[in-house]
Structure formats: C-alpha cells, structure tokens
C-alpha cells in the first residue's frame, strides 16, 4: 500500500527511457507519485516538443491568473480539509485553459504547475498526491540558481562551476592550456568552414562538449536533440546516409545509452559518422555515474569501427581531420580537462588507421600506452631506467585497428610488454593487445594496467590512482617483479 515516488527532471522527460516508463504506468501501478521538477533547463536549455509542451503548461496566462486568485483565496480562508475541493476547482480550470491531455492519456492525474519555492503550495500538492490512489504527476516549477543572481542569470554555465568570486560570480581564471573540449570545438569550426558536409550534433551538452561557439557561428549546421543519445546516433546515421559528415559530441558515460544504435545504425551499414567521446576515463568529482571508463570495452569488438585516442591536442585535431577524410565509422575518445598544451598545427595531417607512434626506443620492455596515459608510461620508463632496464614507450593511438605489425615485431624481441589505459582493464585496450600477443605465441610477460573491475567512487585522478594502486611507481614495481622472479 506504499507509494512509489519518482523525481524526474524536465530535461529527461523527453528521454526514451522516461517515455517508455510513462507508457507502462497505467497497467502496472496505482500508488505512484511522479514529481516533475521543471526549471526549463537540464544543463543546456531544453529543446524539442516535450520542452515546448511543458513551457505552455507553465506559461498559460489566463490559467495562471485564475490559479493565483484561487490560491490567494485559499490562503485567506485557510482551506485545510477543503484542499480536495480546491483541487477539483483547479482541475476544471485546467480543462478550460490547458492541454494536459498527454499525462491524462498516459494514466496520470496532473496537478500543477506548483511553485516549487512556495512550501505551503508544495506541501498541499504533495498531500493530495499522497492521498490519491491512482498514478499522479505533480508538475513543480522551480528556478535554477534560485537565490544567487549570477546563477539565475546564467543557469547553463552554473550547472558545474570552477573556482569563482562569491561576491560577483566571476570565474577565477585558471592558468594553463585549453581543455580538450575547447580544442575539439575550435577544430570543428575550422573544418566546418572548409567542408559544407560537416554538421555537429549534441545531446543537451553544447557548452560541455565545446560546441557553444560552433552553434552560434553555424546555426544551420548544429543540432541539439536534447537528452536523447540514441536518437542522436540514429539521426547522425541518417545524415551520413544522405552524404553529410556528422560529428556527434557526447560524454563517454552518456554514450553507453546508444551502444545498440552505434552497432546497428552506424557500424552495420559502415556509415561515416564520427563520435567524439568527451570525458573518457576518470572524471574526478562527478563520480561513478560519470566516469567514462567503459567505452573501450563496449566498442572495441564492433566491426567496421575505428576507435582511437590522441595523446595531445595536436593529435586530437589530426584525428578529427582524418576521421572526416576516412569516411568510416569512427570513435575518438579524450579525457576531461586540459591536455599537455601541444599547439594545434596550422596544417592538419591525415593519420593512417591502426598506425602507432614510437615515443622512445627500448628492447627488454615495451610499454604501449593509450592517449593521456603516455606521460605515465614515460615516468614508468624513467623508473625502470634507474634500475638499469631499458623500456620503450609506444603511443598506441588506435584501439581498433591495432598496429599489428609493430606489436608482432615487439612480441619477437621484448621480454615483457605492458599496456596502460584510462579505462577498465577488463575487456579494454589491454585485453585487445593480450589477444593479439596470444595469437602471436608471445612467450614473455604481459602486464595490462588500468582501472579495476569495480565502480569507482568520487575522487581526483591522484586520489583514485592511490586508492587503486594505479600509478607509475606501482606499475614499474610490477614490471620489475617479473624480471626478479
């Protein structure tokens, strides 16, 4: 006889999973309260028909005028036990002025809009919902950044914020190179200015993925589909089939929702869609829901897909340029935050799929590192050199296809081969290298390093590395043990 309470953000209401759930409510439960928290924004401004529909419910002037008058009277009379009568009157008003038929047809009684910052009105609505024996949706209107003017004025920018001056709300400038997302966005602008086929797609993350300026400069070539990653991929596939070169920028963790679409709608048909996986790897304080550590394991077995990761900003630019040239399904992953500060060249170069880069030569030990793990590999090599052992470092670049030629050469000369990746080690890049080495009958030691087989908590890269024993010192120690043994 207990209620199930679901709290739903307005931006996520248009998500396929949410609509699937709403579609089944009428036949599965009676004691359900859905609280729709509507601040007209998820991270970026909400888009699409669902957002417009909710906006009409919030903005109907005649209804809100009548509703306000009745609420004033209710407060003066202290309705108390007459709440039910009040909501009956409200229901009549809604039928006159609003089109809340969507929720009614889905089997939910609709209450709202309720001012989420008015505790009396909110408690009254929740009391009605508690005493109702059928599914009910309480539409609560709130303001993002309530009470802090800078956040109210720029809610998208304040979804996540770095250091700022509390008095003014101004960001405290951080020294250092631009983020990978910013580099991606600027390179996209360069490429789109030269190629009319290039379009950019995002799923409610235009600012987060570095595409805000692109959207302003090329509004006809920019598409925000809302929190609908599956649709974004299928939409990109349709554009690609029509001759366009779509680039879908998405956080790695959110791409997990669209794996089926990547496989069936893009890769099965070998369509020229580029998927840029931002925030791949550990993302710090965003925690276990946002760590982008599973993309390699999920994607590396998909036929026709090129899966790559750059070691710096220049390589990201060249990979993006190359992916457009290749005309094949391509996924490019890169981490949160800034890279090492390598300038993007004026002239971009096409890279060869499956071709790794030798960073430093070695013989006894070869360390194959992926993307942002190259600096760690270099630190490992330095530690080993201090112990009298030479280790080569390889910037793998590609998870799929692997540089089989170089790997075969190393398997015939090295005594130990290690891999380092900013992803789960189980089923990841190391697993791909290990399978290749096994096929080549490698007789030396193989040591894959990455994140453990568990959900990682909140924490900085340094904190999580210390917790998991994933750092240059522990990797070097593990390699040395192979030789001591």
VMD Tcl script that draws the C-alpha trace (Angstrom):
set ca {
  {0.00 0.00 0.00}
  {3.06 2.27 -0.04}
  {3.65 4.87 -2.73}
  {6.49 4.72 -5.20}
  {7.89 8.24 -5.70}
  {9.85 9.13 -8.83}
  {11.55 12.52 -9.12}
  {12.03 13.46 -12.75}
  {13.91 16.38 -14.27}
  {12.14 18.24 -17.05}
  {15.04 17.74 -19.47}
  {14.97 13.98 -19.04}
  {11.22 13.70 -19.66}
  {11.88 13.55 -23.40}
  {14.37 10.69 -22.97}
  {13.27 7.39 -24.47}
  {13.62 5.52 -21.18}
  {11.36 8.02 -19.38}
  {8.71 7.80 -22.09}
  {8.87 4.00 -22.03}
  {8.28 4.09 -18.29}
  {5.35 6.51 -18.58}
  {3.87 4.32 -21.30}
  {3.56 1.41 -18.85}
  {2.30 3.25 -15.77}
  {-1.42 2.78 -16.33}
  {-1.14 -1.01 -16.46}
  {1.47 -1.60 -13.77}
  {0.77 0.51 -10.68}
  {-1.76 2.58 -8.81}
  {0.33 4.02 -5.98}
  {2.78 6.15 -7.93}
  {3.72 9.80 -7.48}
  {5.83 11.40 -10.22}
  {7.36 14.73 -9.19}
  {8.34 16.60 -12.32}
  {10.89 19.25 -11.32}
  {10.69 21.79 -14.12}
  {13.29 24.57 -14.20}
  {13.13 24.75 -18.01}
  {16.72 23.57 -18.27}
  {18.79 20.42 -17.81}
  {22.38 21.51 -18.45}
  {21.75 23.46 -21.62}
  {18.37 25.00 -22.45}
  {15.84 22.25 -23.12}
  {14.81 21.65 -26.71}
  {12.13 19.69 -28.53}
  {8.38 19.20 -28.41}
  {8.28 17.95 -24.80}
  {10.05 21.07 -23.54}
  {7.69 23.29 -25.54}
  {4.68 21.41 -24.16}
  {5.83 21.88 -20.56}
  {6.54 25.52 -21.31}
  {2.94 26.03 -22.45}
  {1.68 24.47 -19.23}
  {3.86 26.83 -17.20}
  {3.12 29.94 -19.21}
  {-0.65 29.90 -19.84}
  {-1.50 33.46 -18.68}
  {-5.24 33.00 -18.22}
  {-4.84 29.77 -16.24}
  {-2.12 31.16 -14.01}
  {-4.19 34.31 -13.36}
  {-7.20 32.22 -12.28}
  {-4.97 29.83 -10.33}
  {-3.27 32.71 -8.50}
  {-6.63 34.23 -7.48}
  {-7.92 30.94 -6.12}
  {-4.67 30.26 -4.22}
  {-4.90 33.70 -2.61}
  {-8.44 32.95 -1.50}
  {-7.38 29.52 -0.23}
  {-4.68 31.05 1.94}
  {-7.07 33.66 3.34}
  {-9.68 31.01 4.17}
  {-7.05 28.51 5.43}
  {-8.65 25.71 3.47}
  {-7.23 22.83 5.48}
  {-9.72 19.99 4.94}
  {-11.12 21.76 1.87}
  {-7.95 21.04 -0.14}
  {-9.76 18.41 -2.20}
  {-12.45 20.89 -3.22}
  {-9.76 23.39 -4.16}
  {-8.03 20.89 -6.43}
  {-11.38 19.95 -8.01}
  {-11.79 23.63 -8.96}
  {-8.21 23.66 -10.25}
  {-8.92 20.58 -12.37}
  {-11.90 22.35 -14.00}
  {-9.68 25.37 -14.72}
  {-7.04 23.17 -16.32}
  {-9.60 21.54 -18.58}
  {-10.66 25.01 -19.69}
  {-7.24 26.55 -20.29}
  {-4.62 23.82 -20.60}
  {-3.96 20.80 -22.75}
  {-2.66 18.40 -20.08}
  {-4.23 15.53 -22.02}
  {-0.80 13.97 -22.61}
  {-0.43 12.97 -18.97}
  {-4.10 12.04 -18.59}
  {-3.91 9.71 -21.59}
  {-0.83 8.06 -20.10}
  {-2.85 7.30 -16.98}
  {-1.59 10.03 -14.65}
  {-3.70 12.65 -12.96}
  {-1.97 16.00 -13.45}
  {-1.50 18.57 -10.64}
  {0.27 21.80 -11.35}
  {2.10 23.84 -12.16}
  {3.05 24.27 -8.49}
  {5.52 26.92 -7.35}
  {8.39 24.79 -6.05}
  {9.67 27.68 -3.94}
  {6.33 28.06 -2.12}
  {6.45 25.46 0.64}
  {2.74 25.80 1.52}
  {1.61 25.21 -2.07}
  {4.11 22.38 -2.49}
  {3.04 20.60 0.71}
  {-0.63 20.95 -0.24}
  {0.01 19.37 -3.64}
  {2.07 16.53 -2.16}
  {-0.63 15.86 0.44}
  {-3.22 15.49 -2.33}
  {-0.83 13.17 -4.20}
  {-0.23 11.08 -1.08}
  {-3.95 10.52 -0.56}
  {-4.70 9.71 -4.21}
  {-4.97 6.03 -5.12}
  {-4.04 6.30 -8.78}
  {-0.83 7.41 -10.54}
  {-0.40 11.15 -10.25}
  {2.12 13.66 -11.58}
  {2.95 16.82 -9.65}
  {4.39 19.44 -12.00}
  {6.68 21.62 -9.88}
  {8.08 24.85 -11.32}
  {11.47 25.88 -9.91}
  {14.18 28.34 -10.82}
  {17.70 27.14 -11.45}
  {20.14 29.09 -9.31}
  {17.36 30.32 -7.00}
  {18.63 32.97 -4.64}
  {22.02 33.61 -6.28}
  {21.71 36.22 -9.06}
  {24.78 35.14 -11.12}
  {23.45 31.57 -11.30}
  {19.93 32.74 -12.08}
  {21.25 34.87 -14.93}
  {23.41 32.11 -16.46}
  {21.99 28.75 -15.35}
  {23.71 26.71 -18.07}
  {27.16 27.97 -17.13}
  {26.43 27.33 -13.46}
  {25.44 23.68 -13.83}
  {29.06 22.93 -12.99}
  {31.43 25.64 -11.87}
  {35.13 26.02 -11.25}
  {36.52 28.48 -8.68}
  {34.65 31.81 -8.62}
  {34.33 35.05 -6.70}
  {31.27 34.69 -4.46}
  {30.52 38.42 -4.44}
  {30.45 38.84 -8.23}
  {30.06 35.32 -9.58}
  {33.03 35.89 -11.88}
  {35.19 32.85 -12.68}
  {38.66 32.91 -11.17}
  {40.89 32.42 -14.19}
  {42.80 29.16 -14.20}
  {46.23 29.20 -15.81}
  {47.10 26.51 -18.28}
  {46.25 25.19 -21.74}
  {42.69 24.93 -23.07}
  {40.61 21.84 -22.38}
  {40.30 19.03 -24.89}
  {36.63 20.03 -25.31}
  {37.65 23.59 -26.21}
  {40.23 22.32 -28.71}
  {37.65 19.99 -30.24}
  {35.19 22.87 -30.65}
  {37.72 25.17 -32.31}
  {38.89 22.46 -34.71}
  {35.28 21.68 -35.59}
  {34.81 25.33 -36.55}
  {37.90 25.19 -38.77}
  {36.75 22.03 -40.50}
  {33.13 23.12 -40.93}
  {34.25 26.36 -42.56}
  {36.07 24.29 -45.19}
  {33.58 21.43 -45.70}
  {29.86 22.04 -46.14}
  {29.12 18.38 -45.37}
  {30.21 18.67 -41.73}
  {27.47 19.06 -39.13}
  {27.67 18.87 -35.33}
  {25.23 17.05 -33.06}
  {24.95 17.15 -29.29}
  {22.56 15.75 -26.70}
  {21.85 18.79 -24.48}
  {25.57 19.37 -23.95}
  {26.56 22.17 -26.33}
  {28.65 24.05 -23.75}
  {30.06 20.97 -22.02}
  {31.32 19.43 -25.26}
  {32.86 22.66 -26.56}
  {30.27 23.34 -29.27}
  {28.69 26.55 -27.94}
  {30.65 28.81 -30.30}
  {30.10 26.39 -33.19}
  {26.34 26.64 -32.59}
  {26.47 30.44 -32.79}
  {28.70 30.51 -35.85}
  {27.00 27.70 -37.79}
  {23.37 27.54 -36.53}
  {22.22 25.68 -39.65}
  {24.89 23.00 -39.13}
  {24.29 22.46 -35.41}
  {21.68 20.15 -33.90}
  {20.86 19.76 -30.21}
  {18.49 16.79 -29.85}
  {18.04 17.01 -26.07}
  {18.84 14.18 -23.67}
  {18.28 11.58 -26.38}
  {21.62 9.94 -27.20}
  {20.01 7.03 -29.05}
  {18.19 9.40 -31.36}
  {21.37 11.46 -31.83}
  {23.22 8.43 -33.20}
  {20.36 7.33 -35.47}
  {19.92 10.92 -36.65}
  {23.65 11.07 -37.42}
  {23.35 7.81 -39.36}
  {20.55 9.26 -41.46}
  {22.56 12.39 -42.22}
  {25.59 10.28 -43.14}
  {23.49 8.12 -45.46}
  {22.40 11.33 -47.19}
  {26.00 12.38 -47.83}
  {26.74 14.53 -44.79}
  {29.65 14.13 -42.37}
  {28.00 14.26 -38.92}
  {30.10 14.58 -35.76}
  {28.31 13.62 -32.55}
  {29.96 15.01 -29.40}
  {28.92 13.21 -26.24}
  {30.30 12.43 -22.81}
  {31.67 8.89 -22.73}
  {29.36 7.84 -19.90}
  {26.25 9.00 -21.80}
  {27.27 7.22 -25.00}
  {26.54 3.96 -23.17}
  {22.83 4.60 -23.75}
  {23.35 4.42 -27.51}
  {25.55 1.33 -27.95}
  {22.84 -0.59 -29.82}
  {22.37 2.32 -32.22}
  {26.12 2.65 -32.79}
  {26.27 -1.04 -33.70}
  {23.14 -1.40 -35.83}
  {22.56 2.04 -37.31}
  {26.14 3.20 -37.89}
  {28.64 0.35 -37.94}
  {26.49 -2.35 -39.56}
  {25.99 0.00 -42.50}
  {29.56 1.37 -42.28}
  {28.33 4.96 -42.34}
  {30.74 7.91 -41.99}
  {29.68 9.04 -38.52}
  {32.28 10.45 -36.12}
  {31.52 10.01 -32.42}
  {33.67 12.14 -30.12}
  {33.73 10.67 -26.62}
  {34.48 13.56 -24.29}
  {35.42 12.91 -20.63}
  {36.72 9.44 -21.43}
  {38.36 7.89 -18.39}
  {38.27 9.21 -14.83}
  {36.33 12.46 -14.39}
  {37.09 13.27 -10.77}
  {34.37 14.55 -8.50}
  {31.49 13.77 -10.88}
  {31.78 10.25 -9.51}
  {30.73 6.74 -10.56}
  {27.84 7.77 -12.82}
  {30.14 9.93 -14.94}
  {33.48 8.10 -15.05}
  {33.96 7.27 -18.73}
  {35.86 4.03 -18.21}
  {33.70 1.51 -20.09}
  {33.68 2.82 -23.67}
  {36.71 0.84 -24.86}
  {35.36 -2.46 -23.56}
  {31.94 -1.72 -25.07}
  {33.16 -0.64 -28.50}
  {36.40 -2.43 -29.31}
  {34.69 -5.56 -30.65}
  {32.33 -3.75 -33.08}
  {33.15 -4.45 -36.76}
  {33.83 -1.52 -39.14}
  {34.53 0.87 -36.25}
  {37.80 2.77 -35.89}
  {38.44 3.52 -32.20}
  {41.24 5.93 -31.33}
  {42.60 8.17 -28.59}
  {45.05 11.07 -29.06}
  {47.99 11.74 -26.74}
  {47.70 15.53 -27.05}
  {45.73 18.40 -28.56}
  {47.52 18.34 -31.92}
  {46.80 14.64 -32.33}
  {43.13 15.21 -31.47}
  {42.94 17.78 -34.26}
  {44.64 15.43 -36.71}
  {42.40 12.51 -35.72}
  {39.26 14.60 -36.22}
  {40.54 15.82 -39.58}
  {41.45 12.24 -40.54}
  {38.12 10.78 -39.46}
  {36.28 13.10 -41.85}
  {38.68 12.01 -44.61}
  {38.36 8.29 -43.89}
  {34.59 8.27 -44.34}
  {34.19 5.34 -41.92}
  {32.53 4.89 -38.52}
  {34.99 6.40 -36.07}
  {35.02 6.98 -32.32}
  {37.61 9.33 -30.81}
  {37.93 9.36 -27.02}
  {39.68 12.04 -24.97}
  {39.75 12.93 -21.26}
  {38.20 15.67 -19.20}
  {40.18 18.85 -18.71}
  {43.31 20.13 -20.37}
  {45.97 18.27 -22.30}
  {49.72 18.81 -22.15}
  {49.48 22.08 -24.12}
  {50.67 20.90 -27.54}
  {49.68 23.58 -30.09}
  {47.30 22.61 -32.87}
  {49.21 22.93 -36.17}
  {48.08 25.34 -38.85}
  {48.05 22.49 -41.36}
  {46.37 19.28 -40.25}
  {47.66 15.86 -41.30}
  {45.82 12.68 -42.18}
  {46.80 9.76 -39.96}
  {46.82 6.13 -41.00}
  {44.27 3.97 -39.17}
  {45.98 1.38 -36.99}
  {49.40 3.06 -37.03}
  {51.02 3.59 -33.62}
  {53.81 6.02 -32.79}
  {57.09 5.04 -31.17}
  {57.76 7.65 -28.49}
  {61.02 6.16 -27.24}
  {63.01 3.08 -28.22}
  {63.52 0.11 -25.94}
  {64.27 -3.58 -26.17}
  {63.72 -5.54 -22.98}
  {60.40 -3.92 -22.14}
  {57.77 -2.28 -24.33}
  {55.05 -0.12 -22.80}
  {52.03 0.50 -25.01}
  {50.10 3.48 -23.65}
  {46.81 4.90 -24.80}
  {46.29 8.65 -25.11}
  {46.61 10.51 -21.83}
  {48.49 7.57 -20.31}
  {51.60 8.23 -22.43}
  {53.11 10.57 -19.78}
  {52.62 7.88 -17.13}
  {54.33 5.36 -19.42}
  {57.27 7.73 -19.76}
  {57.52 8.02 -15.97}
  {57.48 4.23 -15.70}
  {60.29 4.02 -18.28}
  {62.33 6.55 -16.26}
  {61.92 4.49 -13.08}
  {62.95 1.33 -14.89}
  {65.95 3.11 -16.41}
  {67.05 3.93 -12.87}
  {67.12 0.19 -12.25}
  {69.26 -0.42 -15.32}
  {66.44 -1.60 -17.60}
  {65.53 -0.07 -20.97}
  {61.86 0.33 -21.73}
  {60.37 1.59 -24.95}
  {57.19 3.68 -24.96}
  {54.56 3.43 -27.69}
  {51.73 5.88 -28.24}
  {49.22 3.26 -29.37}
  {46.73 5.80 -30.80}
  {44.36 3.09 -32.01}
  {42.44 0.51 -30.02}
  {40.87 -0.71 -33.23}
  {42.57 -1.49 -35.51}
  {45.71 -2.25 -33.54}
  {49.14 -1.75 -35.06}
  {49.61 -5.49 -35.53}
  {52.82 -5.02 -37.47}
  {54.59 -3.19 -34.65}
  {53.09 -5.43 -31.99}
  {54.32 -8.54 -33.83}
  {57.79 -7.03 -34.00}
  {57.77 -6.30 -30.27}
  {56.47 -9.76 -29.41}
  {59.52 -11.28 -31.10}
  {62.07 -9.09 -29.28}
  {60.71 -7.94 -25.90}
  {60.82 -9.91 -22.67}
  {57.85 -8.01 -21.26}
  {55.03 -5.96 -22.80}
  {52.78 -3.75 -20.71}
  {49.71 -1.69 -21.58}
  {48.35 1.36 -19.76}
  {44.88 2.80 -20.34}
  {42.50 5.26 -18.68}
  {39.66 2.75 -18.73}
  {38.67 -0.53 -17.12}
  {41.41 -3.06 -17.71}
  {38.93 -5.93 -18.01}
  {37.87 -6.15 -21.65}
  {39.69 -2.95 -22.56}
  {42.70 -1.96 -24.63}
  {44.98 -4.34 -22.72}
  {42.67 -7.23 -23.50}
  {42.92 -6.42 -27.20}
  {46.73 -6.35 -27.04}
  {46.78 -9.54 -24.96}
  {44.65 -11.39 -27.50}
  {46.97 -10.31 -30.30}
  {50.06 -11.40 -28.35}
  {48.49 -14.78 -27.62}
  {47.81 -15.24 -31.33}
  {51.49 -14.45 -31.97}
  {52.54 -17.01 -29.30}
  {54.30 -14.37 -27.23}
  {56.39 -16.16 -24.58}
  {57.33 -13.18 -22.42}
  {55.37 -11.45 -19.65}
  {52.26 -9.46 -20.48}
  {51.03 -6.92 -17.92}
  {47.87 -4.86 -18.59}
  {47.25 -1.83 -16.36}
  {44.08 0.22 -16.00}
  {41.20 0.73 -13.62}
  {39.98 -2.26 -11.59}
  {36.83 -4.27 -12.19}
  {34.58 -2.16 -9.98}
  {32.60 1.07 -9.91}
  {34.97 3.84 -8.88}
  {33.84 6.46 -6.35}
  {34.24 10.24 -6.37}
  {37.80 11.48 -6.27}
  {40.56 13.19 -8.20}
  {42.86 11.29 -10.53}
  {45.58 11.27 -7.87}
  {43.21 10.09 -5.13}
  {41.73 7.29 -7.21}
  {45.16 6.26 -8.50}
  {46.41 5.93 -4.93}
  {43.27 4.01 -3.92}
  {43.56 1.57 -6.84}
  {47.34 1.29 -6.90}
  {47.35 2.59 -10.45}
  {50.38 4.87 -10.82}
  {53.86 4.91 -12.32}
  {55.59 3.56 -9.22}
  {53.31 0.54 -8.76}
  {53.41 -0.25 -12.48}
  {57.23 -0.11 -12.54}
  {57.37 -2.31 -9.43}
  {55.07 -4.88 -11.01}
  {57.21 -4.99 -14.16}
  {60.43 -5.35 -12.16}
  {58.97 -8.30 -10.24}
  {58.61 -10.19 -13.50}
  {62.36 -9.96 -14.03}
  {63.31 -10.68 -10.42}
  {61.16 -13.80 -10.50}
}
mol new
graphics top color blue
foreach p $ca { graphics top sphere $p radius 0.5 }
foreach p [lrange $ca 0 end-1] q [lrange $ca 1 end] { graphics top cylinder $p $q radius 0.2 }
display resetview
